[in-house]
Amino acid sequence: MINVKEATNKAKEYLVNFFPEAENVLLEEVELTADKSYWQVTLSFEGITSSVASSLLVGKSVLYKIFRIEAETGEVVSMRIRDIK
């Protein structure tokens, strides 16, 4: 079973692989599921916004991604957007 630090590193590697322009990557949350099968890791990072209007005003925005990582193997099985409202 991988530990929390290994799970966090796997999530960061996966993020940078898909978003090489990501800057200021930070760990926000980490949780081991109740059945201890998966680590759920939330990372924030600065990146280019998808909205042309907001990118003209701000340039970059803080984005959040949640990664689900198999606790036994360390394989990243999902990456999804975390909406902050």
Secondary structure, DSSP 8 states (H G I E B T S, - for coil): ---HHHHHHHHHHHHHHH-TT-EEEEEEEEEE-TTSSEEEEEEEEEEE-S-HHHHHHTSEEEEEEEEEEETTT--EEEEEE----
